[in-house]
Amino acid sequence: MAKSYVKFEVSKEVSDKSLEALRLATQNGVIRKGINEVTKSVERGLATFVVIAEDVEPEEVVVHLPTICEQKKVPFVYVPTKEAIGKAVGINVPCAAVAVEKNGSAEAAIKDVVSRVTGKAPSQSQEKPAQHNEQKQHHEPAKQQKKENKKE
């Protein structure tokens, strides 16, 4: 008896937005095409977004991708066909999966898709800690100098 795998149904709107994000990322971002490349990208921590085709046969070929995406906290989405993914990334053959490594101009589209899929609004809190860390880095050398002066 064949085992049926659970797929995450997404609306046509989210699917279309995901494909548009792939088009944008292909133009001036970095993407990886194909199951093996996507797997490597996610495992190495390079992927920022993954798109998987629902019509992959046999399903076992892509069934590991959601698991590793969840482990590495990489957002992923299913789209209806391999052909749609291939067309979105500018190749003339079907493509089972694509990983976006550098978003390029697709940043806003990817954030929109991720917020719709996860149900969470995109937060700007990720930018604030980066600014806070920069401020800390500017103050650390002064602290280190004080400690060095005390040792002498």
Secondary structure, DSSP 8 states (H G I E B T S, - for coil): -----------HHHHHHHHHHHHHHHHHSEEEESHHHHHHHHHTT--SEEEEETT-SSGGGTTHHHHHHHHTT--EEEES-HHHHHHHTT-SS--SEEEEEE-GGGHHHHHHHHHHHHS----STTHHHHHHHHHHHHHHHHHHHHHHHHH-
